[in-house]
Structure formats: C-alpha cells, structure tokens
Amino acid sequence: MNSNKPGLNTICTHSGSIEDKTFKGSVSPLYMSTSFDFMDVDTKRYPRYFNTPNQEHLSKKIAALEHAEAAMIFGSGMAAISATLLTFLKSGDHAVIQNDIYGGTRNFIESHFTSYGIEYCFTKDLSPESFKECIQPNTKLIYIETPSNPLLKLVDIFAIAKLAKNHQIITAADNTFASPIIQNPIDLGIDIVIHSATKYFGGHSDISAGAVASSQEIMDKIWDLAKDFGGNLSDYTVWLLERSMKTLGIRVKAQQRNAKRLAKYLEKHAAIKTVYYPGLKSSEYHSLAKIQMKGYGAMLSFELKYRFDSEKFLKALTLIKPSMSLAGVESTMLLPSKTSHSLLSVSDQAAQGITDQLIRFSVGIETAKDLIKDIEQAISASNLKK
C-alpha cells in the first residue's frame, strides 16, 4: 500500500477543490460565467465543453475516488450512460448488456439502439458464461451494473473484465448502487465507470447529475461526442455537488451500517417473504461481495408476503418517504414495478423477479430503531387479514 496516498475522507474533502487565492476562503469559489476569454489562454473554456473551472476541478475528485485518470460530469445519470454507449457503438456494432439493469438504461437500449443500427444481446443470467455466449464478431462493448437495480444482484467484475480483454472489447460498469466508497471497478479491470451522481454523490435529494470516469484516452473520446450532445451540468449545481461529495465517505458508511441492521431485521420478519441484500449470509452473492466490494452498500430490497398490501404499506409510512429516487440521507422506499422499472413489459419485469410486492429500500442515516418502528406500524396497517 502506498503510504503517501491520501485517505478516502481526505480525497472526498480536499481533492478537486479550487483554491481561493483572492480571499483565502475555505471552500471552492463558484465561477458562474458562461463566457471566458479565448485570447492568450491555454484552455478555451465553455460550459458545454465540460471544462469550466468548477467542472474541471470536481472531475478530478471523481477521478481520484474511482482510481481513474480522468472524469466528466453530466446533467444526469442517463446523459452519462447514453453518451458513453453511443461513443463506442455505431451502426453495425454489437453490445452485450447485463439483463438485470436500471429500467431507464434498458428502455434507452430497447427504444433506440435498433434505429441507430446497433445490435445487442441481453444476457440470460449474470454468469460469465452467459456474457461469453452473447459475444459476436462485431461486439464492441460489454455493459454491466453491479449491484443491480433493484434486486442487488452481483456480477463477477474481474471475470467479465478478463473476458472482455481476451476479446478486445470495451467494458462499462454502472457503479451507482455501490459508490466508490464500496467498490472500484477500474481496479478489477473495467474500462469505464458510470454513476448517477444524483444518488450517493449528491446524497441530499436535491441534485441531478451524472459522472463517467476512465483513462484519459477513453474520456477524450467520450468528450468528443458529449460536447455536441450538450449534456453538461450548470456550474452552480457542480459547486453544490462538490460540497455534497465532501461527506460522501461518512454518509455511505453510516447508511451501510443501518442497511445491514435493517436487512437482518427484515430477514427474520414474518411479513417478509424475501430480502435482497449481499451483506446477508443467506444471499447467493455474499461470497462474491466479500471479494470485490469493501462492504455491502446501503441499498436493499424486500418482498412483502401477499397478505400485505404493498401500496398501503408505503402510504402508512410516517418517517420513511415513498419517493422516486434513492441514496439521500433520508430513508426512502418505492415499488420498482411502478417507478424505476415501469417502462419494462410485464413479462420483462417477471423475468427479472420484479413483482408488485417488491419494495426497494434506500436506507438513510436516521437512528435504526426509529426506522424499524416505522416499518412495524406500516406492516400492521397494510395487513389485509386483520
């Protein structure tokens, strides 16, 4: 281990900060200008070029956290995903896509790839063999998401990276659910890491953003396309995101502690059919999680037994918020069948194990016993056999 390398919380707090040389303030100054001088300068700055002072410096923090050479910040997670995929996939190319992925990503692929002339194959399962079976002579990219949304399924990152390198294929991994606090896919051989920065990076349910991190060579290629798509983030939001990321390590670790306790509590509850969380010893992904993750994350899902009404359960919650997004400091729950994966067909939902009883739980930083108390009263209120 390199003893000179700064610690995780030091990177979160200090990497990518802009020094206030004028007034010596302790936080990065905010540069709101959308117009910069072009004469006698080394860099021609423009917001759509992802290189304003705040954009440039925050990208350095993200790159440091993901052990990458460079990074870029986008206006949303889907802006980051779409720009990455369309950089490396052209008409006549083929992509191998993990079957269990975020519904928005899957909808983008199914709705637009064919019209762009891009071929694709969804894997049958998450085994390396299933990925290998999908590879064609024109395969240019393999896309994974681990842990997956919403069932927290894991892919063997090292095995997929090795498979791709053997076939000279680019790999991209959505690392949103884990965050770089829990997992670094680049260290395991993945080429590109993608985040919905709306989630753990933002952490307070008030920022929409996306991020991509990789080698400088790959990021230059993504930039060349992204600058024409116009998916940049406003500098005020970039500044807010940098502020939020200073507490990323502290927040995620606190949320993870709660998630582990809540998962164990739910696993023993008579109203719960199944709990999906890689930190449980009963999880089929527990052994893999111990190898490729530095913890188990703060996301979990659980399935209510059918004598409990899932919508009544959510409406009965008083502390936990029924909410569309995730990873804020406050705990939230949702029904994937009605929200994150609602664009999938009923058959696709069923194939992925998404039922009307499945609830995704983004665990926050509240006191765990208060979360348990809220769940208990909501379960009682949703019991159809009372």
HELIX and SHEET records of a PDB file:
HELIX    1   1 LEU A    8  HIS A   14  1                                   7    
HELIX    2   2 PRO A   47  TYR A   49  5                                   3    
HELIX    3   3 PRO A   53  LEU A   65  1                                  13    
HELIX    4   4 GLY A   77  PHE A   88  1                                  12    
HELIX    5   5 GLY A  103  HIS A  112  1                                  10    
HELIX    6   6 PRO A  128  CYS A  134  1                                   7    
HELIX    7   7 ILE A  157  ASN A  166  1                                  10    
HELIX    8   8 PRO A  185  LEU A  188  5                                   4    
HELIX    9   9 GLN A  216  PHE A  229  1                                  14    
HELIX   10  10 ASP A  235  MET A  245  1                                  11    
HELIX   11  11 LEU A  248  GLU A  267  1                                  20    
HELIX   12  12 HIS A  286  GLN A  292  1                                   7    
HELIX   13  13 SER A  310  ALA A  316  1                                   7    
HELIX   14  14 VAL A  346  ALA A  351  1                                   6    
HELIX   15  15 ALA A  368  ALA A  381  1                                  14    
SHEET    1   A 7 ALA A  70  PHE A  74  0                                        
SHEET    2   A 7 GLY A 210  SER A 214 -1                                        
SHEET    3   A 7 ILE A 192  SER A 196 -1                                        
SHEET    4   A 7 ILE A 170  ASP A 174  1                                        
SHEET    5   A 7 THR A 139  GLU A 145  1                                        
SHEET    6   A 7 HIS A  94  ILE A  97  1                                        
SHEET    7   A 7 GLU A 119  PHE A 122  1                                        
SHEET    1   B 5 ILE A 272  TYR A 276  0                                        
SHEET    2   B 5 MET A 299  LEU A 304 -1                                        
SHEET    3   B 5 LEU A 358  SER A 362 -1                                        
SHEET    4   B 5 THR A 332  LEU A 334 -1                                        
SHEET    5   B 5 LYS A 321  PRO A 322  1                                        
END                                                                             
